[in-house]
Amino acid sequence: MNHALKLSFFLLVFVLFSSCAIVAGPPGSEPAFSSCDTAASFPYDGYLEGRPNIDLTMSGGVYVWRDGNVWHVRIAKKWLRPQFTMPAAPVITGNVTLERGIIFNPRKVDVSPLNDVRFGQDHASFRFDFREGIGREIEGFDFTVKPFGGEYCITLDIRLNGSPQPGMVYFGKFTRTPENLPLTIRMRSF
């Protein structure tokens, strides 16, 4: 009887340690640091809700908003006609990257053949070259985020001629500008 009790105890300990290895993974398999763990949520999560309440054809810049888990990015050309002369045509490039979610239902919106938008499972990259007389006044893309849980993170990295320009990016219906770019925001899913 004593032998059977020792064997049962040994099996119980073995099963517990085995299940811990399955749940936690083998030693050295800890997850890498995620920018999502330190991402800002407030106030940007609220700023991003709703289509801008201005006429984008009258203004210019890069507009980013969401309706639930559907995201919209629009580049309005008007602002690229400055009163001073730029040495070259403005080029807007950027990346939108997801953590803890995937992109589905991606859609280009009025994108000129000269410009490029590419979608991956967890990212979108874009390049808009605004030479005078070429392309449309407003171009962009939409996508839906399918989160892996109750929260996901989205990183926005938008650049004008290779440099981050937070003052040209507008969020949501009240067109708030971010303090800096790139910006990672923790979002609650809908």
Number of C-alpha atoms within 10 A of each C-alpha: 6 7 8 9 10 11 12 12 12 12 12 12 12 12 12 12 12 14 12 12 12 10 9 11 13 11 7 6 8 9 7 6 8 11 15 20 9 11 16 16 16 11 9 19 17 13 21 25 19 19 18 18 10 11 8 19 12 11 13 21 19 25 24 27 23 22 14 14 17 17 20 22 20 22 24 21 25 16 16 17 14 8 7 6 8 10 6 9 14 18 16 22 20 19 19 19 20 24 19 18 22 18 22 16 11 19 16 17 15 14 19 17 8 12 16 15 20 14 19 12 13 17 17 20 16 17 18 22 18 23 14 11 7 11 18 13 16 19 19 23 21 20 20 19 23 19 20 12 10 11 15 20 24 22 20 18 20 25 21 16 14 12 12 18 19 19 14 17 23 23 24 23 18 15 20 17 17 17 11 12 17 17 17 22 21 23 22 15 16 12
